[in-house]
Amino acid sequence: MKPTKFTEKSSTSLCCPVCKRVFCEPVISVKCGHTFCKRCILQLAEDNGNCPLDNVLCDSSTLVPNRALMAQIDDLSIHCCHGIKSNDNGDTWEVDSEGCPEIIKYGKRDEHESSCQFELVQCTYGGKLCNSIRKSELDRHFKNCTHIPCPFNEFGCTFRGTQSAVDSHKGNCSCSSELHIQTVTMTQLKELKSAHSDLEQQLSSIQKQYQLLHKDNEKLLSIVNEQANLIVNLTSRLEVLEVELKQSRRVSSVARATGDNGKPEMTPRHHRRWTASSDQRRWSSESVISLPDSQRGSFTWQMPFTLKCIGTFRGHNGTVWSMVASADRLYSSCSDGSIKMWDLADMRRGCMKTIVAHSDYVMCVAVGRELLFSGGSDRCIRSWQAETLDKIGEVKFAHDDIISAMAYTGTYLFTSSYAMIKVWDALTLKELHKNTGLNHWVRALVYDKRRDVVYSGSHNKVHSWRASDDFGVVSEVQTRYGTIYSMEVTKLYLIVGTFNQNIQIMDVQNHNHIGTLSGHIGTVTCLSTTPCGRFMFSASVDTTVQVWSLEKMLPIQTLQRHEKAIYALALWHDTLYSGSEDMEIKLYKHFRL
């Protein structure tokens, strides 16, 4: 701290009751109302934690800067610190007649003192061998300094003297000859080569250790993944057996209620209950051991129905950020940089393959029949063979910011980040087009195959873009929905999920607002609709999935099986999948009522 001497004796109201000096960084305790130097009261708080004036408990959390008092102190007049010196005892300061005569304001002292010509500095040649010198006297000192080195001192010359002596010496300096300089240079070069060789050996040793550690790490990761997959498979099988056991008990219960001829007695009501129970058991059985997509046939979502959780996929080591389903495969991406592929034809197999796809969060994935695309917080885009997850191509630093969403049209890939959308050739990942100047983060993209347009959602803006040709804007809709986090499109509606916890429904033709669906108590992070467009699923950070009828604009069911925020939904055939921050993927199967 700089020495300070005020021009006048300070008022006691401006002095700390602990150190008795003018306040330095004054803070006031909100509990007792007294003001102290920050350093003084923190020291007291460490000792006993009580105010020294009224013994009220005060700690660092109750202290706030006393700005009014600081303004008064800043207005006090002081001597420049380069114009004062300590007395014999060293505990007080007095005016130095040879120092700076300026009187300055305490609050503006740095403006003057940082450039004051009376500051005492060290000689750049002699250092401590020369006495401290005022800045204003440096030039005069250099003319008489006896410690100026010979310019050939780096080649071994030890001569020092005044500037005139150095000028006379350097013409006859023994270290100035070319032979001497070459000799010294070669010696230094040999020392550098030796040091370089030692460093190379150390680097080689470190690289070998790293390779060994990397191999050990890969082995451990492989073992961990194998065990995780085994746990997932066993857990899935256990949940299947539990479901089958419950259904078996229901069937047994109904069987006991039948007559001697093995048929239900009495009323048609019992017959209806038997049919429903039998149907539920059939669906439950197929929910785990499913037929391949090619043999399963079409499935139509229609009322009345309910969704029941029939299992959990486990194995991720972080938040499940995105999911897509295609050809009896579910692809899920995670905050640990991995992508997992799950078997939906035979769910007992669980995870079929895990790859480390990115160096950081994998924020979004998109899939076609044969290609899978991924993007994330490492700003890279990568394409994969959907069947094997072998890498096909990549674009490093595809965006300047995190890649927040993507949509695949079958020919082109649309990706988005902060205020920008880019279009890529899906096969070569060559950049074809760029749309800039959008409103804040573009967190949602969805492709409408019927109209061949891609919709994007940002803050209070919905855009539609041509999905081919010039990729230009088709329409721009100004909204009051706030930040858009998710989008979905049907043959009738354009649907957006927002930060303000609501789902907004718009006419897909003219973009007129039709209605608002409320039910979540957190940001609506993802949306999914059935192929027929009659039903919708929404997920939120409130840990729930809501099931909606788009015909009646009413909620049907609330699914609450996650413990943390849900960020991903995927629908395949008769099963809905949800991925969450709790690192799990829940499976909800359609049952007719």
N, C-alpha and C positions, 0 to 999 in steps of 0.2 A: 504494500500500500504506500502511496506517495506521501512524503511529509507535508503537513499542512500547518500554516500559521495565518490566523484570521487577523485582519487589520484592527478590529475592535473586539473587546471581550464579549463573548456570546451570552445571550440570555439563558438563564437556567432552564427555561421552558424548551430550549433547543438542545438540551444536554441529556444524555442517557442516565437514568437513576442508578445504573450498575457501574459503568466505567467512568461516569462524571465528565465525559467528553462530548463534543457535538456529535449528534447522531450520525452513524454510518449505516446506510441501508435501513432506515427506520421501519419497523413493523409493529402493528398494533394487535393485541390479543382481543379477539371478539368476545371472549368470556368475561374479562375484567376491564377492558377498555384502556389499559395502560400501554404505553409505547416504549420500545427498547431498541437498541442496536440488534440487528438480526443475529450477529455472531454471539452477542452477550446472552440473549434469551435462549438460543439453542444450546449454549453451554450449560445454562442453568437447568434447562429441561432435561439434559442428560444426567445432571446431578440429582435433583429431587423432583423436577417436573412442576414446581409451584411458582407462582408469581412472587417476586421478592417483596412486593409492596403490600399485598393483601392475602397472600398464601393461597390464592385460588389456583386450582389445577389448570395448567395450560401446556399444550404441546404444539408441535409443528403444524398439525392440522388446523389449529385455531388461529394461526397467524396470517395476517394479510398486510401488504405494503401500505404504509401511511403516506399516500401520495401528496396530501395537502402539506404535510410537514416537510417532505422532500423538496417541494417547490420553494418553501421559505428558506431552507438551507442552501439550495442552489442559487439564491439571490444574494447570499452573503459575500462580502469582499475578502479576498485573500491575497497574500504575496505569492508570486510565482515560485514554484518549488526550487527553481534554479537561482533564486535570490535569497535563500535562507540557509543557515547552517546550524548544526546542533551545538549546544553549549558543552562545557567540560564534562558534565554528568551524563550527557546523551539522552536526557529524558524530556528536554524542551528544545524549542527552536527559536533562533533569533535572526534578525535581518543581517544579511551578508553585504557589506558595503561594496564588495567587488563583484557581486552577483547581479542578477536581473532586477531592475528597479520597477518592473511592471506590477500594477495592482489589477487583478482580474476577478471575475465572478466565479464562484465555486463550481457552478453548473457548467461553465464553459472553459474550464481550465485546460482540458485536453486540446482544444483548438489552438491555444497559444503554446502550451508547454511542449507539444510534440515537435514544434519547429523553432523553439527558442534557441537563439545563438549563444546563450550563456550556459547551455548544458555541458557538463563535464564528460569528455569522451576519452577513449584510449587511442594512442597513436597506432596506426595500421602497421607500422614497421617495428617499432620497439615494444609495443604492448605495455606491460607493467614496468619495463625497464625505463620507460619515459613516464614522467609524472602525468596525472590527469590534466587535460587541456580543454579550454573552452572551444566550442565549435567555431567561434569567430576567429580564433587564433591558430587554427590548424594549418592554414597555408603558410603562415610565418614560421611555424614550428618545423614544417617539412624542409624548409630551406636550411635549417641548422641542425636537423636531426642526425645523430651519429650512428644510427642503426639501420640505414638504408642498405639492403643487400645488393650484391653484384648480380646483374641480369643472368649470369651463368651459374647461379647458385644451385639450380636443379641438376647441373652436371658436376657438382662437387665443390664448387668454389665457396669458401667460407668468409670471404672478405665482406666487411660492413664498414660504412663510414658516412660522411656527408655526401650530398648529391654531387658536389664538385670533386670530392675524392673518388667516388665511384666512377665518374666520367673519366678521370685520369687513369684509373686502375684497369678498366675493362679493355683498353687497347693493348695492354700487356698481360692480360689474364691468361694463366697457363691452361685454364679449362675452356678457352675459347677456340682452340685449334680444332679443325675438322676431325683429325684423328682421335682426339680425346672425346669429342662429342660422339663419334661413331662407336668408340669403345664403351662409353657409358650407356649409349642407346642399346648396343648389343647385349650388354649385361642385364639391363632392365628387360629386354625382350626375352632373354633366356629365363629370367625369373617369372615373367608373365606366362611363358609357355609351360613352365613347371607347375605354376599355380593352376593353369588351365587344364593340364593333364590330371592333376589331383581332383579338380572339380568334375572332370569327365568320369573319373573312376567312381567318385561318390554318386554321381548321377546314375551311372550304370548299375551300381549296387542298389540304389533306391528303386530304379525301374524293375530290377529283378524281384525285389521284395514286393513291389506293387503287383507285379504279374502273379506271384504266388498268392498274395492276399486276394487278388481278383478271382483266381481259380477257386480258392477256398470259398469265397463269397458266392460264386456261381453254384458250387456244389451244395452249399447250405440253402441257397434260394430254391434250388431244384428239390431238395428234400422237403423244405417248408411248403412249396407248392403242391408236391405230391400228397403230403399229409393234409393240407388244406382241402384239396380236392376229395380226398378220402372222407374227411369230416363232412364236407358238403353232401357227398353221395349218401353217406350213412344217415345224416340228418334228414335228407329228403326221403330216403326209404323209411325212416322211422315215422315221419309225418304221414306218409302214404299208408303205412300199416295202421296208424291211429285212426285215420279216416275210414279205412276199410273195416276196422274193428267196430267203430261207431255204427256204420251202415249195417254190418252183420247183426249187431244187437237190435237195430230197428227192425230188420227182417224177421229175426227170431221172435220179437215182441208181437209183430203182426201175425206170424204163423201160429202162435199160441192162442190168438183171438179167433182162429178159424174153426169151423165145425169138423165133424168126422169125415166129411167128404173132401176135406182139404181146401174148401173154398170159403171166402168170407161169409159170415152170417149176416142176416138182418138187412141193412139199408144200403142204398147206393153210395151213401157217404163213406162207408167203410171201403167200398170198392175204389172210390176216388183216392182215398188215402193210400191204399195199397199201390195203386198205379204211380202216384207221386214218389213214394218211397222207392219203388223199383227203379223208377227213372233216375232218381238221385244216385242210387247205388251204381247204376250204369255209367252215369257221367263221372262219378268219383273214380271209378275204375279206369276210365279212359283218360282221366286228367293226368295220370302219371305214366301210363304205358299207352301212348298215343300212336295212331297210325301215321305213316309218312304223309306229307302234304299231298302227294300225288294220289293217294288212296283214300284220303279222308273225305273228299267231297266238299261241296259248298256248305257254308253255315250262315244262317240269317238270324240276326238279333231281333227278337220280338218279345213284347210283353205277354204275360207276366213272367218275370225272371228275378233271380237274386244272384249276387256274386258272393262266393265263399272262398276264404283263403285256404288253399290246399297244400301249401308248402313254402319253403324259403330257399333261395340260392344264397349260399354264403361262400366267402373266399376273398372278397375285396378287402384291401387294407386302408381304405379311405372312402371319401364321399363318392357315391355313384352319381356322376354328373349327367350322363346321357345314355340312351338305349335306343336301338333300332332292331326290328325283327324282319327276317327274310328267309324263305326256303327252309323252314323248320330250324332256324338258327336265331338265337338272341345274342346281340353284341352289346356289351356294356363297357363304358369307359369310367375311369376312376381318377381321383386326385393324386394317386401315386404314380401316374404316367402309364398305367397298364390298360389293356383291352382284353376282356375275356369273351370267349365264344361258348355258348351253352346249347345243349341239345334239347330241342323242343319236341322231337318225335318220340324220344325215350328219356323222360326227365330223370330217370334213375341214374343216367350217365353223368348228369350234372355238367360241370365245366369240361369242355372238350380240349380247350387250348388257352393258354395265357401268353401274351406277348408284352414286352416293354416297348410301348409305341412312341412315347414322348419323354422328354427329360423333366417335364412338370405336368401340371393338371391337363388331362384330356377333357376339354370343355364340351366338345360336340362330335358326333359321328353321323354319317349318312351312308345309306346302302342302296345298291341296285341289285340286280340278279347275280352279278358276278364280281362287282367291285364294292369295296368298303373304303370310306374316306374318314379321316380324323384330323382334328385341329385343336389347338389348346393354348395355354398360357406361354409356351415357348415360341409362339408366333409361327410355327411350322405347319404345313399341310402335308399329309402323307396319304398315299393310296395303297390298298392291300387287295390281295386275291381273297375274295370272300370265303371260299371253301377251305383254304389252308392258312390264311392270315400271313402269307408270304408278302413281303414288301415289293411293290411295283415301282413307285416313284415318290419323290418328295420335293417340296419347295421350302427352303429355309428362309426365315424372315419374310414370309409371304405378306404379312401385315406389320405395321408399325406398333400395333398394340395386340392385346390378347384376342384370339379368334373366338368370338362369342357364339356364333351360329353358322350353320351351313345347310344348303338344300341342293339335292341332286335331281336333275331333270331327265336323266337318261343319256344326255349328250354333254351337258355342261354342269359345272359345279359352281354354285354361288356361295361365297363366304363373306362374313361381316365382322367388323370390329368397331372401334370408336369412330363414328361419323363417316364410315366408309363401307362400300360393298364392292367386291371384286368378282369377276367372272373368269372361270378357267375351263380349258378344254379337259374333259374328264379323263381322256386316255393319256394325254401328254403332260397334263398339268401346266400347260402354257397359258400365261395370263393373256386374256382377250379383251377385257374391258374393265374400267374402274368408274364407279359412281362415288363422288366425294361431296363434302359439304352437307352431309345429313345431320339431323338434330341429335347430338349426343350419341350414346351407345346404341348400336343396332343389335338388340339381344334376341330377335325372333325373325326367322325366315321360314316360309312355307311355299311349296310349289303347287299350283292349281293346274292339273293336267288337262282338265276340260277346256280351260281358256288359254292354256299355254302362257301363264304369267306367274311371276314370283312375287309374293307379298312380303314386305318388310315392316317391322314395327320398331319405333324408337320413342323418344320423349314427345308425347302429344302429336305424333305424326304416323300415318300409315301410307306407304307407297306401294304401287304395283308397277312391276317392270316386265318388259317383254322378255320372254325366256329364250329368244333366238333373235336372229337378224342383228339389229344394232343394240339390243339390250337396253333401250331407252325407257324413260319413264312413261307409263300409261296414265296413271292418275296419282294425285297427291291429296290426302284427306287430313285436314287439321282437326284434331280432337281435343278433348279436355280430360282424357283418361289418365294423364300422367305417364309414367314410364311403362312401356309395354314389355313384358317378360316372355310371353308365349303367344303363339298364333295357331289357328287351325282353319281349314276351309272345307265346306261341303258344297253340294250343288245349289244350295239356297243361301247359305250364310258364310260370312267372314267373321271369325270369332277371335277375340283377343283377351288375354289374361294380363292383369295389371298389378303394379306395385300397391295400389290402393285397395287390394283384396277383392275386387270385383271382376266379373267376366262380362264383357260388352259384346252384344250381338249386332251385326250390321248386315244389311242386304248386300249380297255379293255382286248384284248388278249395278245398283246406283249408290251403294255405300251409305244409305240412310240408316240412322240408328233405329233399331227395332226394340231392344230391351236390355235390361241389366240383370244378371244373375248374381245374387248375393248369398253367401253361406260360409265362405272361408273367413278366417280371422288373421290371415297372413298373405304375403305376396303369392299370386297364382303363378307358379313357376313353369307348369307344362300342361298341355291340353292334348287330347286324343279323341277321335270320333270313330264310330263304327262305319264300315263301308257303305251301309245304306244311308248314313247321315241322320238317322233318327235319334241316336243316343250319343252322349258325350261324357268323357271322363276328365276331371280336372284335379290337379295336385298342387299342394301349397306347402310353404314353410311351417304351416300350423300342424303338420304331420298327418293330415288326412287326405283321402281321395274321395271326391264327390262324384256320384253318378247322376246324370241329368237326362231328362226327356226333352229333346229339342222340338218335339211336336207341341208339347204342352208348356214348355219353358218352366219346368218344375223339377225339383230334386227328387230322386228315386231312392237313393241309398248313400250312406256315409261309411267308408271303409277306414278303419283306424287300427292298423297293426304295426305301424312304425313308431319308433321312439324319438326320431329327430326329423328335420325338414326333408321333404321329398323333392327331388330335382329332375326325375326322369319317369316317363311313362312309355310303354310299348304295348300294342295290341296285336295278337296273332291268333287267328281262328276264333276260338271261344274262350280265350284266356287273356286276362290283363296282367301286365307286369309293372311293378313300381320299384324304383331305385331311390335310395335315401342316403342322407348323411350318416345314418347308423350303420352303413357299410353292408346292408342287406338288400336283397331283391325279393319282394313278396309276389306270390302267384295267386291270382283270384280267378276262379273258374265260374262260368255261366251255368246256372241250374234253373231249369224250368220250374215254375210253381204250379 
